[in-house]
Each structure stands twice: as structure tokens, then as C-alpha cells.
Amino acid sequence: MDALESARQAVPLVPKSTDDCCGRVQQRGPADTRESAQDWLAFLDALDLVAETSRGYERGSVGLTETPLGQCFRENVYGVAEVLDALEDGPLTPEVVFERTRSIVPTWERNRHADWEAVWRERTQRVLQWAVVFGLVTADDGQFGTQ
């Protein structure tokens, strides 16, 4: 949550260009590369913590505690609903969750990465970890399950 708040605070209240916001998230937030900063901006936008306007990104006045982060995460981040649905049969490892959800990986994503499976395995792990942070799932001994 600290990294999320740090990234949110790096985005200005007055809209700035994507380039400016990426630079700010790199300098003041958790991102170490421009690509990572872009990912953080997209994530913050999906969680309704920032908004992309015609003039760039701006931070909203609503903080982390006032936003239904779990709901926004499930509804607005691609693949989260499918990952959470895969856990309905009981606790699973990230590897099994990936195998159960691999069919949702778009063709353009498969073609974008030399080793798309490794990228999406890592993404599945991150989705599960964020789901724990947002109180949607539990983690125990390397397995994730629904509450």
C-alpha cells in the first residue's frame, strides 16, 4: 500500500502530460523505469486513484481509504476477474492459476514478448499478491484462496 500511495502522490493535482507524470513517478514513486512508471499510471487509473484527461494525468482528491480498491481492481484490471474465479475451487499456486487462465492472454500480448508465458506467469503472481493486499484472497504456504 505504501508503494501505491507513493505512486499516487507523485501524480500532480493539476493535469500534466504522460511524460511529465512518468518522470514524477520515477523520481518520487516506486517506478525505476519509464515502462514501469507507465504501468503504475495505468494501474492507478484502473483503481480510480488518478484520471487521464485530455491534458494528461491528474491525481484525484479521493485517497486510498475512500476508494473501493478491491472492487475497482476486480472490475477494471484485465484478467483479475478470471484469476479470482480460478480460485473458487480452492487454494491454488500461482502456476496452476496461470495454467487455468492462460487462454485469456490476448494474441497481441503473446506476440509482443519473446517469452510471453514467463511475463504472464509473473503478472499472475502480481495479480494474486495485489488481491491479497486488497483483501480479495488469502495467501498461505505459497497458495492463494478466496476469503
C-alpha positions in Angstrom: 0.0 0.0 0.0 2.9 2.3 0.6 4.1 1.9 -3.0 0.6 2.6 -4.2 0.3 5.7 -2.1 3.8 6.9 -3.2 2.8 6.5 -6.9 -0.5 8.3 -6.3 1.2 11.2 -4.5 3.7 11.5 -7.4 0.8 12.4 -9.8 0.0 16.1 -9.7 -3.4 17.5 -8.8 -3.2 19.7 -11.9 -3.1 17.6 -15.1 0.4 17.0 -16.6 1.4 15.2 -19.7 2.1 11.4 -19.6 5.8 12.1 -20.0 5.8 14.5 -17.0 3.8 12.1 -14.9 6.1 9.2 -15.8 9.1 11.2 -14.8 7.4 12.1 -11.5 6.5 8.5 -10.7 10.1 7.5 -11.4 11.6 10.3 -9.3 9.1 10.3 -6.4 7.4 7.0 -6.6 8.1 3.3 -6.9 9.0 3.1 -10.6 12.6 2.6 -11.7 11.9 2.7 -15.5 9.7 4.7 -17.8 7.8 1.5 -18.7 7.3 0.7 -15.1 6.0 4.3 -14.5 3.5 3.9 -17.4 2.3 0.6 -15.8 1.9 2.4 -12.4 -0.2 5.2 -14.1 -2.4 2.7 -15.8 -2.8 0.8 -12.5 -3.7 3.9 -10.6 -6.2 4.9 -13.3 -7.8 1.4 -13.2 -8.1 1.8 -9.4 -9.8 5.3 -9.9 -6.9 6.9 -7.9 -5.9 9.1 -10.9 -7.6 10.1 -14.1 -6.4 10.5 -17.6 -7.7 13.7 -19.1 -7.2 15.4 -22.4 -4.3 17.4 -20.8 -2.7 14.4 -19.1 -3.0 12.6 -15.8 -4.2 14.2 -12.6 -4.5 12.9 -9.0 -8.0 12.8 -7.6 -8.8 14.1 -4.2 -10.0 10.7 -3.0 -7.4 8.8 -1.1 -6.7 5.1 -0.8 -9.1 4.5 2.2 -12.0 6.2 0.4 -11.8 4.2 -2.8 -13.2 0.6 -3.1 -9.8 -0.7 -4.3 -10.8 -4.4 -4.4 -13.9 -3.7 -6.5 -12.0 -1.4 -8.9 -9.2 -4.0 -9.1 -11.6 -6.8 -10.0 -13.6 -4.7 -12.5 -11.0 -2.6 -14.2 -7.8 -4.6 -14.4 -7.6 -7.1 -17.3 -7.7 -10.7 -16.2 -8.3 -10.1 -12.5 -11.8 -11.5 -12.5 -10.7 -14.7 -14.3 -7.8 -15.1 -11.8 -10.1 -14.8 -8.9 -12.7 -17.1 -10.5 -10.0 -19.7 -10.9 -9.6 -19.8 -7.1 -13.3 -20.8 -6.5 -12.4 -24.5 -6.4 -10.0 -24.0 -3.5 -6.5 -22.7 -2.8 -4.0 -22.9 -5.8 -0.4 -22.0 -6.5 0.2 -19.1 -9.0 1.5 -21.7 -11.5 -1.9 -23.5 -11.5 -3.8 -20.3 -11.7 -1.7 -19.3 -14.7 -2.4 -22.6 -16.4 -6.2 -22.1 -15.8 -6.2 -18.6 -17.1 -3.6 -18.7 -19.9 -6.4 -18.7 -22.6 -7.3 -15.1 -21.7 -3.8 -13.8 -22.8 -4.5 -11.8 -26.0 -2.7 -12.7 -29.2 -1.0 -9.3 -29.4 0.4 -9.9 -25.9 1.7 -13.3 -26.9 3.4 -11.8 -30.0 4.7 -8.8 -28.0 7.1 -10.8 -25.7 9.7 -13.3 -26.7 8.7 -15.4 -23.6 5.1 -14.4 -23.1 4.5 -17.3 -20.7 7.1 -16.0 -18.3 5.8 -12.5 -18.5 2.2 -13.7 -17.8 3.3 -16.0 -15.0 4.9 -13.1 -13.3 1.8 -11.0 -14.0 -0.4 -13.7 -12.5 1.8 -13.7 -9.4 1.4 -9.9 -9.1 -2.3 -10.0 -9.6 -2.6 -12.6 -6.7 -0.4 -10.5 -4.5 -2.4 -7.4 -5.1 -5.6 -9.4 -4.5 -4.2 -10.2 -1.0 -3.4 -6.6 -0.4 -7.0 -5.6 -1.4 -8.5 -8.3 0.8 -9.9 -10.4 -2.0 -7.9 -13.5 -1.4 -5.7 -15.1 1.3 -2.2 -16.5 0.9 -0.9 -19.5 2.9 2.2 -21.5 2.2 2.5 -20.4 -1.5 -1.2 -21.0 -2.3 -3.9 -18.4 -2.8 -7.5 -18.9 -2.0 -10.8 -17.0 -1.7 -11.9 -15.5 1.6 
